[in-house]
Amino acid sequence: MSDTDNERLLEKKPAISAELVQWLDKNFPVVSPSFQDTEREIFYCVGQRSVVDHLHSLFKEQNDHLTE
């Protein structure tokens, strides 16, 4: 695969299913940190949730375009 092919592949957004978004929401919910959590644990959880939120956003964007 050439560099150009790789660039095109990275530019194209994959289809995101409702099932995937629901599964991620269930397994990586929004949670408030406790006082016992270390900064590292908090940052790790925030990072996980950030990915879920991003995929949620892509799913919404993808489905908004279908109704236009």
PDB file of N, CA, C and O in Angstrom:
ATOM      1  N   MET A   1       0.848  -1.177   0.000  1.00  0.00           N
ATOM      2  CA  MET A   1       0.000   0.000   0.000  1.00  0.00           C
ATOM      3  C   MET A   1       0.890   1.236   0.000  1.00  0.00           C
ATOM      4  O   MET A   1       1.827   1.334   0.793  1.00  0.00           O
ATOM      5  N   SER A   2       0.599   2.165  -0.879  1.00  0.00           N
ATOM      6  CA  SER A   2       1.420   3.366  -0.979  1.00  0.00           C
ATOM      7  C   SER A   2       1.030   4.383   0.090  1.00  0.00           C
ATOM      8  O   SER A   2      -0.003   4.255   0.747  1.00  0.00           O
ATOM      9  N   ASP A   3       1.883   5.397   0.245  1.00  0.00           N
ATOM     10  CA  ASP A   3       1.590   6.467   1.203  1.00  0.00           C
ATOM     11  C   ASP A   3       0.292   7.177   0.849  1.00  0.00           C
ATOM     12  O   ASP A   3      -0.473   7.547   1.740  1.00  0.00           O
ATOM     13  N   THR A   4       0.036   7.372  -0.440  1.00  0.00           N
ATOM     14  CA  THR A   4      -1.184   8.038  -0.885  1.00  0.00           C
ATOM     15  C   THR A   4      -2.414   7.213  -0.512  1.00  0.00           C
ATOM     16  O   THR A   4      -3.423   7.762  -0.067  1.00  0.00           O
ATOM     17  N   ASP A   5      -2.328   5.896  -0.693  1.00  0.00           N
ATOM     18  CA  ASP A   5      -3.439   5.018  -0.316  1.00  0.00           C
ATOM     19  C   ASP A   5      -3.694   5.090   1.186  1.00  0.00           C
ATOM     20  O   ASP A   5      -4.845   5.130   1.621  1.00  0.00           O
ATOM     21  N   ASN A   6      -2.627   5.108   1.975  1.00  0.00           N
ATOM     22  CA  ASN A   6      -2.761   5.221   3.429  1.00  0.00           C
ATOM     23  C   ASN A   6      -3.412   6.535   3.823  1.00  0.00           C
ATOM     24  O   ASN A   6      -4.261   6.566   4.713  1.00  0.00           O
ATOM     25  N   GLU A   7      -3.023   7.616   3.168  1.00  0.00           N
ATOM     26  CA  GLU A   7      -3.593   8.930   3.469  1.00  0.00           C
ATOM     27  C   GLU A   7      -5.085   8.952   3.156  1.00  0.00           C
ATOM     28  O   GLU A   7      -5.874   9.483   3.938  1.00  0.00           O
ATOM     29  N   ARG A   8      -5.475   8.383   2.023  1.00  0.00           N
ATOM     30  CA  ARG A   8      -6.898   8.332   1.657  1.00  0.00           C
ATOM     31  C   ARG A   8      -7.683   7.503   2.665  1.00  0.00           C
ATOM     32  O   ARG A   8      -8.791   7.873   3.053  1.00  0.00           O
ATOM     33  N   LEU A   9      -7.114   6.393   3.083  1.00  0.00           N
ATOM     34  CA  LEU A   9      -7.772   5.523   4.052  1.00  0.00           C
ATOM     35  C   LEU A   9      -7.989   6.257   5.373  1.00  0.00           C
ATOM     36  O   LEU A   9      -9.044   6.117   5.992  1.00  0.00           O
ATOM     37  N   LEU A  10      -7.010   7.027   5.805  1.00  0.00           N
ATOM     38  CA  LEU A  10      -7.128   7.765   7.061  1.00  0.00           C
ATOM     39  C   LEU A  10      -8.111   8.928   6.949  1.00  0.00           C
ATOM     40  O   LEU A  10      -8.724   9.308   7.947  1.00  0.00           O
ATOM     41  N   GLU A  11      -8.270   9.494   5.769  1.00  0.00           N
ATOM     42  CA  GLU A  11      -9.190  10.616   5.575  1.00  0.00           C
ATOM     43  C   GLU A  11     -10.643  10.162   5.567  1.00  0.00           C
ATOM     44  O   GLU A  11     -11.525  10.903   5.999  1.00  0.00           O
ATOM     45  N   LYS A  12     -10.899   8.950   5.080  1.00  0.00           N
ATOM     46  CA  LYS A  12     -12.259   8.444   4.980  1.00  0.00           C
ATOM     47  C   LYS A  12     -12.745   8.012   6.359  1.00  0.00           C
ATOM     48  O   LYS A  12     -12.091   7.222   7.040  1.00  0.00           O
ATOM     49  N   LYS A  13     -13.897   8.536   6.763  1.00  0.00           N
ATOM     50  CA  LYS A  13     -14.456   8.163   8.062  1.00  0.00           C
ATOM     51  C   LYS A  13     -15.169   6.825   7.936  1.00  0.00           C
ATOM     52  O   LYS A  13     -15.930   6.622   6.990  1.00  0.00           O
ATOM     53  N   PRO A  14     -14.939   5.916   8.866  1.00  0.00           N
ATOM     54  CA  PRO A  14     -15.622   4.624   8.800  1.00  0.00           C
ATOM     55  C   PRO A  14     -17.083   4.764   9.210  1.00  0.00           C
ATOM     56  O   PRO A  14     -17.446   5.705   9.916  1.00  0.00           O
ATOM     57  N   ALA A  15     -17.907   3.844   8.776  1.00  0.00           N
ATOM     58  CA  ALA A  15     -19.307   3.817   9.204  1.00  0.00           C
ATOM     59  C   ALA A  15     -19.345   3.408  10.675  1.00  0.00           C
ATOM     60  O   ALA A  15     -18.707   2.436  11.078  1.00  0.00           O
ATOM     61  N   ILE A  16     -20.093   4.154  11.459  1.00  0.00           N
ATOM     62  CA  ILE A  16     -20.229   3.889  12.892  1.00  0.00           C
ATOM     63  C   ILE A  16     -21.657   3.392  13.123  1.00  0.00           C
ATOM     64  O   ILE A  16     -22.615   4.060  12.734  1.00  0.00           O
ATOM     65  N   SER A  17     -21.801   2.242  13.744  1.00  0.00           N
ATOM     66  CA  SER A  17     -23.139   1.688  13.979  1.00  0.00           C
ATOM     67  C   SER A  17     -23.689   2.153  15.323  1.00  0.00           C
ATOM     68  O   SER A  17     -22.941   2.471  16.248  1.00  0.00           O
ATOM     69  N   ALA A  18     -25.014   2.184  15.404  1.00  0.00           N
ATOM     70  CA  ALA A  18     -25.682   2.525  16.660  1.00  0.00           C
ATOM     71  C   ALA A  18     -25.327   1.493  17.721  1.00  0.00           C
ATOM     72  O   ALA A  18     -25.159   1.829  18.893  1.00  0.00           O
ATOM     73  N   GLU A  19     -25.213   0.239  17.303  1.00  0.00           N
ATOM     74  CA  GLU A  19     -24.874  -0.837  18.229  1.00  0.00           C
ATOM     75  C   GLU A  19     -23.505  -0.602  18.877  1.00  0.00           C
ATOM     76  O   GLU A  19     -23.337  -0.819  20.077  1.00  0.00           O
ATOM     77  N   LEU A  20     -22.540  -0.164  18.084  1.00  0.00           N
ATOM     78  CA  LEU A  20     -21.201   0.114  18.612  1.00  0.00           C
ATOM     79  C   LEU A  20     -21.247   1.260  19.615  1.00  0.00           C
ATOM     80  O   LEU A  20     -20.668   1.162  20.697  1.00  0.00           O
ATOM     81  N   VAL A  21     -21.923   2.331  19.268  1.00  0.00           N
ATOM     82  CA  VAL A  21     -22.006   3.497  20.152  1.00  0.00           C
ATOM     83  C   VAL A  21     -22.689   3.122  21.470  1.00  0.00           C
ATOM     84  O   VAL A  21     -22.249   3.539  22.541  1.00  0.00           O
ATOM     85  N   GLN A  22     -23.760   2.337  21.386  1.00  0.00           N
ATOM     86  CA  GLN A  22     -24.470   1.904  22.600  1.00  0.00           C
ATOM     87  C   GLN A  22     -23.573   1.018  23.468  1.00  0.00           C
ATOM     88  O   GLN A  22     -23.559   1.155  24.691  1.00  0.00           O
ATOM     89  N   TRP A  23     -22.830   0.117  22.837  1.00  0.00           N
ATOM     90  CA  TRP A  23     -21.948  -0.774  23.580  1.00  0.00           C
ATOM     91  C   TRP A  23     -20.858   0.025  24.297  1.00  0.00           C
ATOM     92  O   TRP A  23     -20.566  -0.216  25.468  1.00  0.00           O
ATOM     93  N   LEU A  24     -20.265   0.974  23.580  1.00  0.00           N
ATOM     94  CA  LEU A  24     -19.215   1.804  24.176  1.00  0.00           C
ATOM     95  C   LEU A  24     -19.760   2.649  25.315  1.00  0.00           C
ATOM     96  O   LEU A  24     -19.111   2.790  26.352  1.00  0.00           O
ATOM     97  N   ASP A  25     -20.958   3.216  25.129  1.00  0.00           N
ATOM     98  CA  ASP A  25     -21.584   4.004  26.200  1.00  0.00           C
ATOM     99  C   ASP A  25     -21.779   3.164  27.458  1.00  0.00           C
ATOM    100  O   ASP A  25     -21.552   3.632  28.574  1.00  0.00           O
ATOM    101  N   LYS A  26     -22.199   1.928  27.264  1.00  0.00           N
ATOM    102  CA  LYS A  26     -22.448   1.036  28.402  1.00  0.00           C
ATOM    103  C   LYS A  26     -21.147   0.645  29.103  1.00  0.00           C
ATOM    104  O   LYS A  26     -21.098   0.580  30.332  1.00  0.00           O
ATOM    105  N   ASN A  27     -20.108   0.388  28.334  1.00  0.00           N
ATOM    106  CA  ASN A  27     -18.852  -0.104  28.900  1.00  0.00           C
ATOM    107  C   ASN A  27     -17.887   0.990  29.349  1.00  0.00           C
ATOM    108  O   ASN A  27     -16.986   0.736  30.148  1.00  0.00           O
ATOM    109  N   PHE A  28     -18.075   2.199  28.840  1.00  0.00           N
ATOM    110  CA  PHE A  28     -17.222   3.333  29.224  1.00  0.00           C
ATOM    111  C   PHE A  28     -18.109   4.537  29.548  1.00  0.00           C
ATOM    112  O   PHE A  28     -18.078   5.544  28.840  1.00  0.00           O
ATOM    113  N   PRO A  29     -18.903   4.430  30.623  1.00  0.00           N
ATOM    114  CA  PRO A  29     -19.842   5.505  30.955  1.00  0.00           C
ATOM    115  C   PRO A  29     -19.136   6.747  31.482  1.00  0.00           C
ATOM    116  O   PRO A  29     -17.966   6.720  31.865  1.00  0.00           O
ATOM    117  N   VAL A  30     -19.891   7.827  31.484  1.00  0.00           N
ATOM    118  CA  VAL A  30     -19.403   9.065  32.104  1.00  0.00           C
ATOM    119  C   VAL A  30     -19.479   8.847  33.612  1.00  0.00           C
ATOM    120  O   VAL A  30     -20.552   8.578  34.153  1.00  0.00           O
ATOM    121  N   VAL A  31     -18.348   8.962  34.280  1.00  0.00           N
ATOM    122  CA  VAL A  31     -18.315   8.777  35.731  1.00  0.00           C
ATOM    123  C   VAL A  31     -17.545   9.928  36.373  1.00  0.00           C
ATOM    124  O   VAL A  31     -16.603  10.473  35.798  1.00  0.00           O
ATOM    125  N   SER A  32     -17.969  10.271  37.561  1.00  0.00           N
ATOM    126  CA  SER A  32     -17.244  11.286  38.323  1.00  0.00           C
ATOM    127  C   SER A  32     -16.110  10.612  39.072  1.00  0.00           C
ATOM    128  O   SER A  32     -16.302   9.544  39.654  1.00  0.00           O
ATOM    129  N   PRO A  33     -14.931  11.221  39.067  1.00  0.00           N
ATOM    130  CA  PRO A  33     -13.813  10.614  39.795  1.00  0.00           C
ATOM    131  C   PRO A  33     -14.042  10.691  41.301  1.00  0.00           C
ATOM    132  O   PRO A  33     -14.734  11.577  41.801  1.00  0.00           O
ATOM    133  N   SER A  34     -13.447   9.746  41.999  1.00  0.00           N
ATOM    134  CA  SER A  34     -13.524   9.783  43.463  1.00  0.00           C
ATOM    135  C   SER A  34     -12.217  10.373  43.994  1.00  0.00           C
ATOM    136  O   SER A  34     -11.243  10.515  43.256  1.00  0.00           O
ATOM    137  N   PHE A  35     -12.212  10.703  45.248  1.00  0.00           N
ATOM    138  CA  PHE A  35     -11.012  11.282  45.855  1.00  0.00           C
ATOM    139  C   PHE A  35      -9.862  10.283  45.937  1.00  0.00           C
ATOM    140  O   PHE A  35      -8.701  10.673  46.059  1.00  0.00           O
ATOM    141  N   GLN A  36     -10.190   8.989  45.870  1.00  0.00           N
ATOM    142  CA  GLN A  36      -9.148   7.960  45.942  1.00  0.00           C
ATOM    143  C   GLN A  36      -8.443   7.761  44.593  1.00  0.00           C
ATOM    144  O   GLN A  36      -7.355   7.188  44.547  1.00  0.00           O
ATOM    145  N   ASP A  37      -9.050   8.224  43.506  1.00  0.00           N
ATOM    146  CA  ASP A  37      -8.454   8.048  42.177  1.00  0.00           C
ATOM    147  C   ASP A  37      -7.205   8.899  42.018  1.00  0.00           C
ATOM    148  O   ASP A  37      -7.162  10.052  42.448  1.00  0.00           O
ATOM    149  N   THR A  38      -6.200   8.319  41.400  1.00  0.00           N
ATOM    150  CA  THR A  38      -4.986   9.088  41.104  1.00  0.00           C
ATOM    151  C   THR A  38      -5.225   9.913  39.843  1.00  0.00           C
ATOM    152  O   THR A  38      -6.157   9.649  39.083  1.00  0.00           O
ATOM    153  N   GLU A  39      -4.383  10.904  39.633  1.00  0.00           N
ATOM    154  CA  GLU A  39      -4.484  11.703  38.411  1.00  0.00           C
ATOM    155  C   GLU A  39      -4.380  10.808  37.185  1.00  0.00           C
ATOM    156  O   GLU A  39      -5.107  10.984  36.208  1.00  0.00           O
ATOM    157  N   ARG A  40      -3.480   9.862  37.248  1.00  0.00           N
ATOM    158  CA  ARG A  40      -3.272   8.940  36.124  1.00  0.00           C
ATOM    159  C   ARG A  40      -4.556   8.173  35.799  1.00  0.00           C
ATOM    160  O   ARG A  40      -4.919   8.040  34.630  1.00  0.00           O
ATOM    161  N   GLU A  41      -5.245   7.669  36.829  1.00  0.00           N
ATOM    162  CA  GLU A  41      -6.506   6.946  36.627  1.00  0.00           C
ATOM    163  C   GLU A  41      -7.576   7.858  36.046  1.00  0.00           C
ATOM    164  O   GLU A  41      -8.334   7.454  35.163  1.00  0.00           O
ATOM    165  N   ILE A  42      -7.634   9.068  36.537  1.00  0.00           N
ATOM    166  CA  ILE A  42      -8.616  10.034  36.035  1.00  0.00           C
ATOM    167  C   ILE A  42      -8.345  10.351  34.574  1.00  0.00           C
ATOM    168  O   ILE A  42      -9.267  10.334  33.759  1.00  0.00           O
ATOM    169  N   PHE A  43      -7.103  10.639  34.232  1.00  0.00           N
ATOM    170  CA  PHE A  43      -6.747  10.957  32.846  1.00  0.00           C
ATOM    171  C   PHE A  43      -7.037   9.781  31.920  1.00  0.00           C
ATOM    172  O   PHE A  43      -7.485   9.973  30.790  1.00  0.00           O
ATOM    173  N   TYR A  44      -6.783   8.568  32.394  1.00  0.00           N
ATOM    174  CA  TYR A  44      -7.032   7.367  31.603  1.00  0.00           C
ATOM    175  C   TYR A  44      -8.530   7.252  31.282  1.00  0.00           C
ATOM    176  O   TYR A  44      -8.909   7.020  30.134  1.00  0.00           O
ATOM    177  N   CYS A  45      -9.367   7.415  32.299  1.00  0.00           N
ATOM    178  CA  CYS A  45     -10.817   7.321  32.106  1.00  0.00           C
ATOM    179  C   CYS A  45     -11.337   8.449  31.220  1.00  0.00           C
ATOM    180  O   CYS A  45     -12.209   8.230  30.380  1.00  0.00           O
ATOM    181  N   VAL A  46     -10.812   9.633  31.404  1.00  0.00           N
ATOM    182  CA  VAL A  46     -11.211  10.771  30.561  1.00  0.00           C
ATOM    183  C   VAL A  46     -10.832  10.499  29.109  1.00  0.00           C
ATOM    184  O   VAL A  46     -11.598  10.820  28.201  1.00  0.00           O
ATOM    185  N   GLY A  47      -9.675   9.920  28.883  1.00  0.00           N
ATOM    186  CA  GLY A  47      -9.248   9.580  27.531  1.00  0.00           C
ATOM    187  C   GLY A  47     -10.155   8.550  26.890  1.00  0.00           C
ATOM    188  O   GLY A  47     -10.509   8.676  25.718  1.00  0.00           O
ATOM    189  N   GLN A  48     -10.538   7.525  27.655  1.00  0.00           N
ATOM    190  CA  GLN A  48     -11.461   6.517  27.132  1.00  0.00           C
ATOM    191  C   GLN A  48     -12.775   7.170  26.726  1.00  0.00           C
ATOM    192  O   GLN A  48     -13.295   6.930  25.637  1.00  0.00           O
ATOM    193  N   ARG A  49     -13.294   7.988  27.609  1.00  0.00           N
ATOM    194  CA  ARG A  49     -14.592   8.615  27.349  1.00  0.00           C
ATOM    195  C   ARG A  49     -14.497   9.586  26.180  1.00  0.00           C
ATOM    196  O   ARG A  49     -15.455   9.743  25.423  1.00  0.00           O
ATOM    197  N   SER A  50     -13.370  10.225  26.031  1.00  0.00           N
ATOM    198  CA  SER A  50     -13.169  11.154  24.918  1.00  0.00           C
ATOM    199  C   SER A  50     -13.322  10.430  23.580  1.00  0.00           C
ATOM    200  O   SER A  50     -13.907  10.976  22.645  1.00  0.00           O
ATOM    201  N   VAL A  51     -12.808   9.224  23.486  1.00  0.00           N
ATOM    202  CA  VAL A  51     -12.944   8.435  22.254  1.00  0.00           C
ATOM    203  C   VAL A  51     -14.411   8.087  22.022  1.00  0.00           C
ATOM    204  O   VAL A  51     -14.903   8.187  20.899  1.00  0.00           O
ATOM    205  N   VAL A  52     -15.110   7.678  23.079  1.00  0.00           N
ATOM    206  CA  VAL A  52     -16.536   7.354  22.959  1.00  0.00           C
ATOM    207  C   VAL A  52     -17.309   8.582  22.485  1.00  0.00           C
ATOM    208  O   VAL A  52     -18.143   8.483  21.585  1.00  0.00           O
ATOM    209  N   ASP A  53     -17.038   9.726  23.082  1.00  0.00           N
ATOM    210  CA  ASP A  53     -17.728  10.959  22.692  1.00  0.00           C
ATOM    211  C   ASP A  53     -17.452  11.311  21.231  1.00  0.00           C
ATOM    212  O   ASP A  53     -18.345  11.760  20.514  1.00  0.00           O
ATOM    213  N   HIS A  54     -16.213  11.104  20.800  1.00  0.00           N
ATOM    214  CA  HIS A  54     -15.856  11.397  19.409  1.00  0.00           C
ATOM    215  C   HIS A  54     -16.617  10.477  18.455  1.00  0.00           C
ATOM    216  O   HIS A  54     -17.133  10.934  17.435  1.00  0.00           O
ATOM    217  N   LEU A  55     -16.688   9.198  18.776  1.00  0.00           N
ATOM    218  CA  LEU A  55     -17.430   8.267  17.930  1.00  0.00           C
ATOM    219  C   LEU A  55     -18.925   8.577  17.937  1.00  0.00           C
ATOM    220  O   LEU A  55     -19.605   8.422  16.922  1.00  0.00           O
ATOM    221  N   HIS A  56     -19.428   9.013  19.086  1.00  0.00           N
ATOM    222  CA  HIS A  56     -20.822   9.462  19.188  1.00  0.00           C
ATOM    223  C   HIS A  56     -21.061  10.614  18.209  1.00  0.00           C
ATOM    224  O   HIS A  56     -22.062  10.634  17.493  1.00  0.00           O
ATOM    225  N   SER A  57     -20.153  11.546  18.190  1.00  0.00           N
ATOM    226  CA  SER A  57     -20.235  12.707  17.311  1.00  0.00           C
ATOM    227  C   SER A  57     -20.189  12.290  15.832  1.00  0.00           C
ATOM    228  O   SER A  57     -20.965  12.789  15.017  1.00  0.00           O
ATOM    229  N   LEU A  58     -19.277  11.375  15.498  1.00  0.00           N
ATOM    230  CA  LEU A  58     -19.199  10.885  14.121  1.00  0.00           C
ATOM    231  C   LEU A  58     -20.480  10.153  13.720  1.00  0.00           C
ATOM    232  O   LEU A  58     -20.950  10.292  12.591  1.00  0.00           O
ATOM    233  N   PHE A  59     -21.042   9.378  14.644  1.00  0.00           N
ATOM    234  CA  PHE A  59     -22.288   8.666  14.372  1.00  0.00           C
ATOM    235  C   PHE A  59     -23.414   9.654  14.073  1.00  0.00           C
ATOM    236  O   PHE A  59     -24.168   9.476  13.116  1.00  0.00           O
ATOM    237  N   LYS A  60     -23.522  10.689  14.893  1.00  0.00           N
ATOM    238  CA  LYS A  60     -24.562  11.700  14.689  1.00  0.00           C
ATOM    239  C   LYS A  60     -24.360  12.405  13.349  1.00  0.00           C
ATOM    240  O   LYS A  60     -25.312  12.585  12.590  1.00  0.00           O
ATOM    241  N   GLU A  61     -23.141  12.796  13.064  1.00  0.00           N
ATOM    242  CA  GLU A  61     -22.820  13.470  11.806  1.00  0.00           C
ATOM    243  C   GLU A  61     -23.161  12.584  10.606  1.00  0.00           C
ATOM    244  O   GLU A  61     -23.732  13.053   9.621  1.00  0.00           O
ATOM    245  N   GLN A  62     -22.812  11.321  10.696  1.00  0.00           N
ATOM    246  CA  GLN A  62     -23.055  10.378   9.609  1.00  0.00           C
ATOM    247  C   GLN A  62     -24.561  10.223   9.375  1.00  0.00           C
ATOM    248  O   GLN A  62     -25.003  10.151   8.229  1.00  0.00           O
ATOM    249  N   ASN A  63     -25.340  10.171  10.442  1.00  0.00           N
ATOM    250  CA  ASN A  63     -26.783   9.983  10.304  1.00  0.00           C
ATOM    251  C   ASN A  63     -27.512  11.263   9.960  1.00  0.00           C
ATOM    252  O   ASN A  63     -28.577  11.215   9.345  1.00  0.00           O
ATOM    253  N   ASP A  64     -26.970  12.407  10.339  1.00  0.00           N
ATOM    254  CA  ASP A  64     -27.548  13.686   9.924  1.00  0.00           C
ATOM    255  C   ASP A  64     -27.448  13.838   8.417  1.00  0.00           C
ATOM    256  O   ASP A  64     -28.355  14.377   7.784  1.00  0.00           O
ATOM    257  N   HIS A  65     -26.343  13.362   7.835  1.00  0.00           N
ATOM    258  CA  HIS A  65     -26.149  13.458   6.383  1.00  0.00           C
ATOM    259  C   HIS A  65     -27.101  12.525   5.632  1.00  0.00           C
ATOM    260  O   HIS A  65     -27.436  12.793   4.478  1.00  0.00           O
ATOM    261  N   LEU A  66     -27.538  11.444   6.261  1.00  0.00           N
ATOM    262  CA  LEU A  66     -28.458  10.516   5.606  1.00  0.00           C
ATOM    263  C   LEU A  66     -29.845  11.104   5.467  1.00  0.00           C
ATOM    264  O   LEU A  66     -30.583  10.749   4.549  1.00  0.00           O
ATOM    265  N   THR A  67     -30.209  12.008   6.378  1.00  0.00           N
ATOM    266  CA  THR A  67     -31.573  12.593   6.356  1.00  0.00           C
ATOM    267  C   THR A  67     -31.652  13.852   5.513  1.00  0.00           C
ATOM    268  O   THR A  67     -32.735  14.409   5.337  1.00  0.00           O
ATOM    269  N   GLU A  68     -30.529  14.308   4.990  1.00  0.00           N
ATOM    270  CA  GLU A  68     -30.531  15.534   4.176  1.00  0.00           C
ATOM    271  C   GLU A  68     -30.947  15.231   2.761  1.00  0.00           C
ATOM    272  O   GLU A  68     -31.009  16.137   1.929  1.00  0.00           O
TER     273      GLU A  68
END
